[in-house]
Amino acid sequence: MSTKDEAKPPSESRRRFIKYGIAGAIGVAAASAIEMPIFTNQIQNRDAEIQQKDRAQGFLTLNPNEQILVEAIAETMIPSDTEGPGAKEAGVIYFIDRMLAGNYGKGGNMYLQGPFVTPQTGSLIVTGAIYPTSQKAPITYSGGTITPRLQAGTAYQYAFNPREFWRRGLASFQEYCKSTYGNTFEKLSSDQQTQSLQDLFDNKPKNFEGPTPAEFFNELHDMVTAGFWTDPMYGGNIGMVGWNLLAFPGVNSGVAQGFTSIQLATANTPTRLPPMSLSDLQKGAKM
């Protein structure tokens, strides 16, 4: 059996992943940047020191087994290749860990009281108990219930918060990898890792009891994407590698390089500005 140490997937894997993420909204800018001259006076990345101290504090919620699995998944989704660093170098796992430890993981903005109704197929009978007293006979819905799209708020029909959602999803996925492919995810070959994630997307595993495989894949994809393109102050995008890949300037308006918005908007040759984070902006304002 081949191992994880084999060659990474080709850069096409990165392009396939990015087209499903938020890069779709700014892909035109990234593509047009290929011909743009790069501004040579790069901003020093002062976030690196801050993030190094942050990582030294350790993980806030992911246990050791989860850490290994999450980082391997993130690295499979966005591998390092000839186009640049991937999710591992960007510190995506630290972003996810901190989000799970905060309001996101605690379900701070979610209504977690019942009733919880998961989508049902086939004939569904609804009794009059939930209707006014004038409604006596039960109602039969032959087509079952509507299945909401994954991103819909009504799709989350669980009594537990997102941290538990991740705990259950990671454990179920790891068990699926062992029973189907003969090893834990991080020890599978690159092709097997990609296929096992495809299985999640296709809702194929049968050992999930909540969340469903597709629901878990959707959350994995969105959080890995967010961690790769977030502002570095949130723990991911270390060195602004995600922004550099897409030629995204962050909060850099060009003022630090002596440009006005009018100059940039009317210039005959577009200028590719180096990325600037919120930390850069705040520290610059104090100078």
DOZATOR-47183 format. One line per field, with one value per residue (C-alpha): residue in three letters; chain; x, y, z. Coordinates in Angstrom, 2 decimals. Layout:
REM DOZATOR-47183
res ALA:...
chain A:...
X X:...
Y Y:...
Z Z:...
***
This chain:
REM DOZATOR-47183
res MET:SER:THR:LYS:ASP:GLU:ALA:LYS:PRO:PRO:SER:GLU:SER:ARG:ARG:ARG:PHE:ILE:LYS:TYR:GLY:ILE:ALA:GLY:ALA:ILE:GLY:VAL:ALA:ALA:ALA:SER:ALA:ILE:GLU:MET:PRO:ILE:PHE:THR:ASN:GLN:ILE:GLN:ASN:ARG:ASP:ALA:GLU:ILE:GLN:GLN:LYS:ASP:ARG:ALA:GLN:GLY:PHE:LEU:THR:LEU:ASN:PRO:ASN:GLU:GLN:ILE:LEU:VAL:GLU:ALA:ILE:ALA:GLU:THR:MET:ILE:PRO:SER:ASP:THR:GLU:GLY:PRO:GLY:ALA:LYS:GLU:ALA:GLY:VAL:ILE:TYR:PHE:ILE:ASP:ARG:MET:LEU:ALA:GLY:ASN:TYR:GLY:LYS:GLY:GLY:ASN:MET:TYR:LEU:GLN:GLY:PRO:PHE:VAL:THR:PRO:GLN:THR:GLY:SER:LEU:ILE:VAL:THR:GLY:ALA:ILE:TYR:PRO:THR:SER:GLN:LYS:ALA:PRO:ILE:THR:TYR:SER:GLY:GLY:THR:ILE:THR:PRO:ARG:LEU:GLN:ALA:GLY:THR:ALA:TYR:GLN:TYR:ALA:PHE:ASN:PRO:ARG:GLU:PHE:TRP:ARG:ARG:GLY:LEU:ALA:SER:PHE:GLN:GLU:TYR:CYS:LYS:SER:THR:TYR:GLY:ASN:THR:PHE:GLU:LYS:LEU:SER:SER:ASP:GLN:GLN:THR:GLN:SER:LEU:GLN:ASP:LEU:PHE:ASP:ASN:LYS:PRO:LYS:ASN:PHE:GLU:GLY:PRO:THR:PRO:ALA:GLU:PHE:PHE:ASN:GLU:LEU:HIS:ASP:MET:VAL:THR:ALA:GLY:PHE:TRP:THR:ASP:PRO:MET:TYR:GLY:GLY:ASN:ILE:GLY:MET:VAL:GLY:TRP:ASN:LEU:LEU:ALA:PHE:PRO:GLY:VAL:ASN:SER:GLY:VAL:ALA:GLN:GLY:PHE:THR:SER:ILE:GLN:LEU:ALA:THR:ALA:ASN:THR:PRO:THR:ARG:LEU:PRO:PRO:MET:SER:LEU:SER:ASP:LEU:GLN:LYS:GLY:ALA:LYS:MET
chain A:A:A:A:A:A:A:A:A:A:A:A:A:A:A:A:A:A:A:A:A:A:A:A:A:A:A:A:A:A:A:A:A:A:A:A:A:A:A:A:A:A:A:A:A:A:A:A:A:A:A:A:A:A:A:A:A:A:A:A:A:A:A:A:A:A:A:A:A:A:A:A:A:A:A:A:A:A:A:A:A:A:A:A:A:A:A:A:A:A:A:A:A:A:A:A:A:A:A:A:A:A:A:A:A:A:A:A:A:A:A:A:A:A:A:A:A:A:A:A:A:A:A:A:A:A:A:A:A:A:A:A:A:A:A:A:A:A:A:A:A:A:A:A:A:A:A:A:A:A:A:A:A:A:A:A:A:A:A:A:A:A:A:A:A:A:A:A:A:A:A:A:A:A:A:A:A:A:A:A:A:A:A:A:A:A:A:A:A:A:A:A:A:A:A:A:A:A:A:A:A:A:A:A:A:A:A:A:A:A:A:A:A:A:A:A:A:A:A:A:A:A:A:A:A:A:A:A:A:A:A:A:A:A:A:A:A:A:A:A:A:A:A:A:A:A:A:A:A:A:A:A:A:A:A:A:A:A:A:A:A:A:A:A:A:A:A:A:A:A:A:A:A:A:A:A:A:A:A:A:A:A:A:A:A:A:A
X 0.00:1.30:1.73:1.10:4.74:4.17:4.10:1.36:-1.54:-0.84:-1.70:-4.95:-6.20:-5.73:-7.53:-10.45:-10.77:-10.50:-13.24:-15.65:-14.59:-14.90:-12.23:-15.00:-16.12:-12.70:-11.23:-11.30:-9.05:-6.67:-6.52:-5.99:-3.19:-1.01:-0.06:0.09:3.50:4.27:4.98:8.49:8.31:6.62:5.07:6.85:4.58:4.37:1.58:4.05:5.45:1.98:0.81:3.92:3.12:-0.51:0.44:2.84:-0.16:-1.35:-4.74:-7.88:-10.35:-9.11:-7.67:-4.43:-6.23:-8.49:-5.51:-3.82:-6.99:-8.04:-4.60:-4.44:-7.88:-6.97:-3.68:-5.51:-8.01:-5.37:-1.97:1.29:2.50:4.33:1.73:2.55:2.06:-1.06:-3.40:-0.76:1.64:-1.25:-2.10:-5.69:-5.87:-5.23:-8.05:-10.46:-9.38:-9.97:-13.32:-14.46:-13.37:-15.35:-18.92:-18.94:-18.18:-20.50:-23.38:-23.51:-25.82:-27.86:-31.26:-30.68:-34.08:-36.40:-38.32:-35.74:-37.08:-34.70:-35.75:-37.96:-38.75:-41.84:-45.27:-45.39:-48.39:-48.75:-51.26:-53.55:-51.55:-49.60:-52.65:-55.53:-58.25:-60.41:-57.97:-58.97:-57.86:-54.15:-52.64:-50.68:-47.83:-47.06:-43.80:-42.26:-40.55:-38.52:-34.76:-33.22:-29.94:-26.85:-26.29:-29.87:-30.33:-33.18:-30.78:-29.25:-31.63:-29.52:-29.70:-25.91:-23.62:-21.06:-18.22:-20.08:-20.99:-17.27:-16.43:-18.99:-18.15:-14.41:-14.87:-17.33:-15.14:-12.06:-13.96:-15.20:-11.66:-10.44:-13.32:-13.39:-9.77:-7.95:-6.27:-6.75:-7.16:-3.72:-2.04:-3.93:-2.43:-3.19:-5.67:-7.45:-7.64:-9.20:-11.64:-12.68:-13.50:-15.43:-17.36:-18.30:-19.47:-21.55:-23.10:-21.81:-20.73:-23.47:-21.95:-22.81:-25.69:-25.57:-24.25:-24.71:-21.56:-22.55:-23.28:-19.91:-18.08:-19.82:-18.61:-15.09:-14.88:-16.17:-13.93:-10.77:-11.56:-12.16:-8.95:-6.92:-8.32:-9.13:-7.34:-4.29:-5.58:-8.01:-5.27:-5.10:-3.60:-0.15:2.15:-0.95:-0.16:-3.81:-4.00:-0.72:-2.03:-5.03:-3.30:-5.79:-4.53:-6.50:-7.03:-4.26:-5.75:-2.40:-1.89:1.14:2.77:1.92:-1.10:-4.48:-7.67:-8.01:-4.52:-5.17:-8.58:-7.37:-3.90:-3.25:-1.38:-2.96:-0.80:-0.70:-0.54:1.06:-1.45:-1.96:-3.69:-5.77:-2.77:-0.62:-3.26:-3.61:0.13:0.63:-1.99:0.03:3.24
Y 0.00:3.44:5.97:9.61:10.38:9.86:12.81:15.33:15.57:17.80:21.47:20.61:19.38:22.84:24.45:22.02:22.80:26.55:26.69:25.30:27.85:31.58:32.04:31.73:35.20:36.74:34.35:37.02:39.24:36.38:35.45:39.01:39.44:37.07:39.88:42.55:43.90:42.99:45.97:45.37:47.12:44.27:44.87:43.00:40.30:41.24:38.71:35.81:36.60:37.00:33.69:31.90:32.94:31.95:28.45:28.05:28.25:24.91:23.76:24.96:22.22:19.62:16.53:14.94:12.43:15.13:17.40:14.79:14.07:17.69:18.72:15.75:16.59:20.26:19.34:17.00:19.69:22.40:20.72:22.58:22.42:24.42:27.18:27.83:26.70:24.79:24.52:23.06:25.96:28.42:27.07:26.19:23.77:26.63:28.65:25.70:24.93:28.50:28.74:25.54:26.97:30.17:31.16:29.07:25.84:26.69:27.50:31.02:32.26:29.08:28.09:24.64:23.89:21.30:20.03:18.68:17.27:15.48:15.04:12.00:10.10:8.12:8.67:10.99:11.32:14.47:14.25:17.05:17.64:20.47:22.05:24.06:21.98:22.43:20.22:16.73:14.31:13.62:14.80:12.43:13.74:11.03:12.65:12.97:16.20:18.69:18.17:21.62:22.48:22.09:25.82:26.49:27.36:24.85:22.06:21.93:19.69:18.58:19.17:19.55:22.44:22.57:21.41:18.15:18.11:18.07:15.53:13.07:13.76:13.28:10.05:8.61:9.58:8.01:4.77:4.79:5.16:2.24:-0.08:0.84:1.62:-0.32:2.51:5.87:8.81:10.32:7.02:6.47:7.14:10.48:8.84:7.09:10.30:12.11:9.27:9.06:12.77:12.23:9.51:12.07:14.50:11.74:10.87:7.31:6.25:4.45:4.66:8.34:8.96:12.75:14.74:13.06:12.52:15.26:17.71:17.03:17.41:20.72:22.02:20.68:22.35:25.70:25.85:24.80:27.42:30.08:29.19:29.51:32.93:34.48:37.51:36.19:37.62:34.69:32.06:30.94:32.30:32.44:34.70:35.65:32.72:32.41:36.06:35.85:32.88:34.91:38.30:39.59:42.80:42.39:45.86:47.44:50.40:51.47:54.36:52.67:52.61:56.26:55.65:57.32:55.51:57.75:56.86:53.15:53.37:55.42:53.89:52.42:49.49:47.73:47.46:44.32:45.49:43.32:42.02:43.89:42.38:44.06:43.82:45.64:48.33:48.80:48.95:51.32:53.66:53.93:54.96
Z 0.00:-0.87:1.91:2.69:1.93:-1.77:-4.16:-3.59:-6.02:-9.05:-8.98:-10.75:-7.35:-5.90:-8.82:-8.49:-4.79:-5.19:-7.80:-5.20:-2.58:-2.25:-4.88:-7.41:-6.43:-6.96:-9.51:-12.22:-10.15:-9.52:-13.18:-14.35:-11.82:-13.81:-16.17:-13.49:-12.41:-8.80:-6.56:-5.22:-1.85:0.00:3.42:6.21:7.60:11.26:11.86:11.76:15.21:16.68:15.21:16.42:19.99:19.43:18.28:21.20:23.52:22.16:20.95:22.65:21.75:19.23:20.93:19.58:17.33:15.95:15.32:13.15:11.21:10.65:9.44:7.05:5.64:5.20:3.53:1.15:0.20:-0.32:-0.80:-1.13:-4.72:-7.38:-7.07:-3.43:0.18:1.17:4.13:6.44:5.92:6.21:9.68:8.76:11.68:14.17:12.65:12.92:16.50:17.62:15.85:17.55:20.90:20.35:19.52:16.35:18.19:21.06:18.74:20.12:17.36:16.97:18.29:19.78:21.28:19.79:18.03:15.60:12.35:10.01:6.35:5.80:2.62:1.79:3.28:6.29:8.60:10.69:13.52:14.56:17.73:16.13:14.56:16.07:17.70:14.60:12.70:13.80:11.11:10.54:7.28:5.06:2.92:0.38:-0.75:2.69:3.72:1.74:2.03:2.59:0.91:3.06:3.50:4.60:8.25:8.50:7.49:10.98:12.91:15.86:19.59:19.86:18.97:16.12:18.39:18.98:15.29:14.49:17.19:15.85:12.23:12.68:14.65:12.12:9.18:10.72:11.36:7.78:6.44:8.55:7.61:3.92:3.04:5.75:7.62:9.26:6.90:7.50:6.56:3.31:-0.09:-1.74:-4.11:-1.24:0.75:-2.18:-2.78:0.86:0.85:-2.38:-0.55:2.10:-0.57:-2.17:1.22:0.82:4.36:6.30:9.78:10.34:12.76:12.73:11.06:7.70:5.60:3.13:5.93:7.47:4.15:3.58:6.94:6.41:3.01:4.23:7.29:5.43:2.81:5.46:7.29:4.11:3.18:6.55:7.92:9.83:13.09:13.23:13.26:9.63:6.42:8.04:6.04:4.01:1.69:0.68:-0.30:-2.19:-4.17:-5.34:-5.55:-2.97:-1.26:1.97:3.44:1.37:-0.48:-1.92:0.49:2.07:-1.38:-2.11:-4.36:-4.22:-5.14:-8.19:-9.39:-9.05:-10.73:-13.73:-14.25:-17.69:-16.13:-13.13:-10.04:-7.95:-4.35:-1.67:0.90:4.14:7.17:9.83:12.15:9.60:9.30:13.04:13.65:10.74:12.17:15.37:13.58
***
